[in-house]
Amino acid sequence: MVTSNLVEVSQSVHSMYEDLYQRGWTDGLPIIPPTKELVQACVDYVGRDAGEIVAEIPPAGGVATIEKVAINAVMAGCRPEYMPVLLAAIEAIMDPEFDLRLVQVTTNPATPFLIVNGPIRQQIELNCGASALGPGFRANATIGRAIRLLLLNVGGATPGRVDKATLGWPGKFTMCLGENEESSPWEPFHVERGFSPDQSTVTVIPAAGSFNMYAGTKGEFGGADSALTIIAHTMTAMGGNEIITPWHNYPVLILNQMHARIFAGVGLSKQQVKQILWERARLPMGLLPSWLAEEKRGCGLVAEGMMLLTDKPERLTIVVAGGPSGLHSTYVPTIGAGLPPVTKLIKIPRR
């Protein structure tokens, strides 16, 4: 049973939005009013007590109950069947390895990036194909947005006051996709991480931007070797957090299915692709400012006069997503604080 205080607002759509915006409940975009009936439907879907505490979200330490999660889910535009994904994502971002407090207050444009695997992708119609990180798909847009609203409304990360992101970026509104497992030549990401194919999971990554890579060449259009070289050099952009910071980081690569098939077509496994990228994603130490060169030497990220992106290929995350055309893949730099991806099982309620 819903127990949160009820607030009366105008029934005029415009006035309602103005009222809720002035209360500081939105991310700047219009929201769905969290009526008692809509919130109760989300609570009922997961079959858990509305007052059950899910997390105390930093930095404010606000208590996120099942009901509070449902309220923010409704405001974001979620359907009740998205709730299990949200609850698993909250569990993941609250894992100590994710360090949510740092993500909430840093000057970096950091945001939780959600990658969903398993059967639940089809069940909730989560987009894994063309424009998987773009507009037009309710599950992708609203699940990521619900997490952001929770970070604002419960975690207290008010932009400019608590959230110190210098510029931010659009991914801080929402960033959620499903892996295109059906079009990948390799095992799904969650299977690589120890789960079975019939399980559903969500992985969270502290993303700090995205970089589109058109990795193809004229003459040998889409050749595996040239594409790997382009991708590797893109990942070593000098200003990236993972270059500047002296930690062993976890770079993220979203390969489109064409690139994945090109690599698999010449006999490369996902692990071999990681190895090649790790070997090529390096910068000559002579290019680095002296202070940065000193930091890199001190943390073991130098080999044969070259600065490594990270200390071993296993730290590289590769997922396959996107449509069937275009040699575009995406590099997702992370916050650069040595924070690993965190994967949690999505618990589907018995119906």
C-alpha positions in Angstrom: 0.0 0.0 0.0 1.4 3.4 -1.0 2.2 5.5 2.0 4.1 8.6 0.6 2.5 12.0 1.1 0.0 13.0 -1.6 0.5 16.4 -3.2 -2.3 18.2 -5.0 -1.3 19.8 -8.3 -3.2 21.5 -11.1 -4.9 19.3 -13.7 -3.6 21.6 -16.4 -0.7 19.8 -18.1 1.4 22.9 -18.4 0.7 24.1 -14.8 1.4 20.6 -13.5 4.8 20.5 -15.1 5.6 24.0 -13.8 4.6 23.0 -10.3 6.7 19.8 -10.3 9.6 21.5 -11.9 9.6 24.2 -9.2 9.5 21.5 -6.5 12.8 20.2 -8.0 11.4 16.8 -8.9 12.4 16.7 -12.5 15.5 16.4 -14.7 14.2 19.5 -16.6 12.0 17.4 -18.9 8.3 16.9 -18.4 7.4 14.0 -16.2 4.4 11.7 -15.8 2.5 12.6 -12.5 3.1 9.8 -10.0 -0.5 9.1 -9.1 -1.3 6.6 -6.4 -2.7 4.2 -8.9 0.3 4.2 -11.2 2.7 3.9 -8.3 0.8 1.0 -6.8 0.8 -0.8 -10.1 4.6 -0.7 -10.1 4.8 -1.8 -6.5 2.4 -4.7 -7.2 4.3 -5.9 -10.2 7.4 -6.8 -8.1 5.3 -8.3 -5.3 7.3 -6.7 -2.5 6.3 -4.4 0.4 6.2 -0.8 -0.6 8.1 0.2 2.5 11.0 -2.3 1.9 14.3 -0.4 1.8 16.3 -0.9 -1.4 19.2 1.4 -0.8 20.4 4.6 0.9 21.6 6.6 -2.1 24.6 8.9 -1.7 25.6 11.6 -1.2 22.4 12.6 0.7 21.8 9.1 2.0 18.2 9.3 1.0 16.2 6.1 1.6 15.0 4.5 -1.6 12.1 2.2 -0.8 10.3 0.0 -3.3 7.7 2.8 -3.3 10.2 5.6 -3.9 11.7 3.6 -6.8 8.2 3.1 -8.2 7.5 6.9 -7.9 10.5 7.8 -9.9 9.9 5.0 -12.4 6.4 6.4 -13.0 7.7 10.0 -13.4 10.3 8.8 -15.9 7.6 7.1 -18.0 8.4 3.4 -17.1 6.0 0.6 -17.4 5.6 -1.7 -14.3 7.5 -4.5 -16.0 10.6 -2.4 -16.1 10.8 -2.4 -12.3 13.0 -5.6 -12.0 15.6 -4.0 -14.2 15.6 -0.9 -12.1 15.9 -2.7 -8.9 18.9 -4.8 -10.2 20.5 -1.6 -11.5 20.1 0.1 -8.1 21.8 -3.0 -6.5 24.6 -2.6 -9.0 25.2 1.1 -8.6 25.2 0.6 -4.8 27.9 -2.0 -5.0 31.1 -0.6 -3.3 33.1 -1.3 -6.4 31.0 1.2 -8.4 31.6 4.0 -5.9 28.3 5.9 -6.6 29.2 8.8 -4.3 32.2 9.6 -6.5 30.0 9.3 -9.6 27.5 11.7 -8.0 29.8 14.5 -7.0 32.7 14.5 -9.5 33.5 17.3 -12.0 33.6 14.5 -14.6 30.4 14.1 -16.7 29.9 10.7 -15.1 26.7 8.7 -15.3 25.6 5.1 -14.7 25.6 3.3 -18.1 23.2 0.3 -18.1 23.8 -2.7 -20.3 21.0 -5.3 -20.2 21.5 -9.0 -21.2 19.3 -12.0 -21.4 15.6 -12.8 -22.2 14.2 -9.8 -20.4 15.4 -7.6 -23.4 12.6 -9.1 -25.6 10.1 -9.1 -22.8 10.3 -5.4 -22.2 11.1 -4.5 -25.9 14.5 -3.0 -25.0 16.2 -1.8 -28.1 19.5 -3.6 -28.9 19.7 -2.7 -32.6 19.7 0.4 -34.7 19.8 3.6 -32.5 20.2 1.6 -29.3 21.7 4.6 -27.6 19.4 7.1 -29.4 15.8 8.3 -29.1 12.6 6.5 -30.0 12.5 3.5 -27.6 10.5 3.7 -24.4 12.3 1.0 -22.3 15.8 2.4 -23.1 14.8 6.0 -22.5 12.8 5.6 -19.3 14.8 3.0 -17.5 18.0 5.1 -17.7 15.9 8.2 -16.9 14.4 6.6 -13.8 17.9 5.9 -12.4 18.8 9.6 -13.0 15.6 10.8 -11.2 16.5 8.6 -8.2 20.0 10.0 -8.1 18.5 13.5 -8.1 15.4 13.1 -5.9 16.6 10.5 -3.4 20.4 10.8 -3.7 20.3 14.6 -3.6 22.7 15.1 -6.5 21.5 18.6 -7.5 23.3 19.8 -10.6 25.6 22.7 -9.9 25.4 22.3 -6.2 26.1 18.7 -5.4 26.7 17.2 -8.8 29.8 19.2 -9.8 30.0 18.1 -13.4 31.8 20.9 -15.3 29.7 20.5 -18.4 27.8 17.2 -18.1 26.5 15.5 -21.3 23.3 14.1 -22.6 24.0 10.7 -21.3 23.3 12.0 -17.8 19.6 12.2 -18.8 19.5 8.5 -19.7 22.0 5.8 -20.9 20.6 2.3 -21.3 20.8 -0.4 -24.0 20.6 -4.1 -24.5 23.3 -6.2 -26.0 22.4 -7.5 -29.5 23.1 -11.1 -28.5 21.3 -12.5 -31.6 23.6 -10.7 -34.0 26.8 -11.2 -32.1 29.3 -13.9 -33.3 30.5 -14.3 -29.7 29.0 -15.4 -26.4 26.9 -12.7 -24.7 28.5 -10.3 -22.3 26.7 -11.7 -19.2 27.8 -15.3 -20.1 31.4 -14.0 -20.3 30.9 -12.7 -16.8 29.7 -16.1 -15.5 25.9 -16.1 -15.9 23.9 -18.5 -18.0 22.3 -17.5 -21.3 18.7 -17.9 -19.9 19.4 -15.5 -17.0 18.8 -11.8 -17.3 21.3 -9.3 -16.0 22.1 -5.6 -15.9 25.7 -4.2 -15.9 26.5 -0.7 -14.7 29.5 1.2 -15.9 30.5 4.8 -14.7 30.5 6.3 -18.2 32.0 9.7 -18.9 31.1 10.3 -22.5 30.9 8.5 -25.8 33.0 8.6 -29.0 31.6 7.5 -32.3 34.2 5.6 -34.4 33.9 5.2 -38.2 36.3 2.4 -38.6 36.5 1.5 -42.2 38.9 2.3 -45.1 38.6 2.8 -48.8 40.2 0.1 -50.9 39.8 -2.6 -48.2 36.5 -1.3 -46.8 36.0 -2.6 -43.3 39.2 -4.6 -43.2 39.7 -6.1 -39.8 43.3 -4.9 -39.3 42.6 -1.3 -40.3 39.4 -1.2 -38.2 41.2 -2.4 -35.1 43.9 0.2 -35.6 41.4 3.0 -35.9 39.5 1.8 -32.8 42.7 1.4 -30.8 44.0 4.9 -31.6 40.6 6.5 -30.8 40.7 4.9 -27.3 44.0 6.7 -26.6 42.7 10.3 -27.1 45.0 12.3 -24.9 42.3 14.1 -22.9 40.4 11.0 -21.9 40.0 10.2 -18.2 41.5 6.8 -18.7 44.6 8.4 -20.1 45.0 11.2 -17.5 44.4 9.1 -14.4 47.0 6.7 -12.9 44.6 3.8 -12.3 44.2 0.5 -14.0 41.0 1.3 -15.9 38.2 -0.6 -17.6 37.6 0.9 -21.1 34.3 0.0 -22.8 33.7 -0.7 -26.4 30.3 -1.0 -28.1 31.0 -2.9 -31.4 28.3 -2.8 -34.1 27.4 -6.2 -35.5 29.3 -5.5 -38.8 32.6 -4.9 -37.0 32.0 -7.9 -34.7 31.4 -10.2 -37.7 34.4 -8.8 -39.6 36.6 -9.7 -36.7 35.0 -13.1 -36.2 35.2 -13.7 -39.9 39.0 -13.6 -39.8 39.0 -16.0 -36.9 39.3 -13.6 -34.0 37.6 -14.4 -30.7 36.4 -11.6 -28.4 39.4 -12.3 -26.2 41.8 -12.0 -29.2 40.2 -8.7 -30.2 40.8 -7.4 -26.7 44.4 -8.5 -26.9 45.0 -6.7 -30.2 43.4 -3.5 -29.0 45.4 -3.6 -25.7 48.6 -4.0 -27.7 47.7 -1.1 -30.1 46.0 1.3 -27.7 49.2 2.9 -26.5 50.9 6.3 -26.7 54.6 7.1 -27.0 55.8 8.4 -23.6 57.5 11.3 -25.5 54.0 12.7 -26.3 53.0 13.0 -22.7 53.5 16.0 -20.5 56.2 15.3 -18.0 53.9 15.2 -14.9 51.7 12.6 -16.6 54.6 10.5 -17.7 55.8 10.4 -14.1 52.4 9.3 -12.9 52.2 6.5 -15.5 55.6 5.2 -14.6 54.6 5.0 -11.0 51.6 2.9 -11.6 53.1 0.3 -13.9 51.4 1.4 -17.1 54.6 1.8 -19.2 56.1 -0.9 -21.5 59.0 -0.4 -24.0 58.6 3.4 -24.0 54.8 3.2 -24.5 52.0 4.2 -22.2 49.3 1.5 -21.9 45.6 2.3 -21.7 45.2 -0.3 -19.0 47.4 -3.0 -17.4 45.9 -6.1 -19.1 43.5 -6.9 -21.9 41.0 -8.6 -19.7 40.0 -5.2 -18.3 38.5 -4.2 -21.6 34.7 -4.5 -21.9 33.3 -5.4 -25.3 29.5 -5.6 -26.1 27.8 -5.9 -29.4 24.9 -3.6 -30.2 23.4 -1.5 -33.0 21.9 -2.0 -36.4 23.0 -4.1 -39.4 24.5 -1.3 -41.5 27.3 1.2 -41.1 30.8 0.7 -39.8 30.2 2.8 -36.7 31.2 1.6 -33.3 31.3 3.5 -30.0 34.0 4.0 -27.4 32.7 4.7 -23.9 35.4 6.2 -21.7 34.8 5.8 -18.1 35.3 8.0 -15.1 38.9 7.0 -15.0 39.1 6.0 -11.3 39.7 2.3 -11.7 36.1 1.4 -11.2 35.1 -2.0 -12.8 31.8 -2.9 -14.4 29.3 -4.3 -11.9 26.8 -7.0 -13.0 23.7 -8.1 -11.1 21.1 -10.7 -11.8 17.6 -9.3 -12.6 15.1 -11.1 -10.4 11.9 -11.7 -12.4 8.8 -11.9 -10.1 6.7 -15.0 -10.3 3.4 -14.3 -12.0 
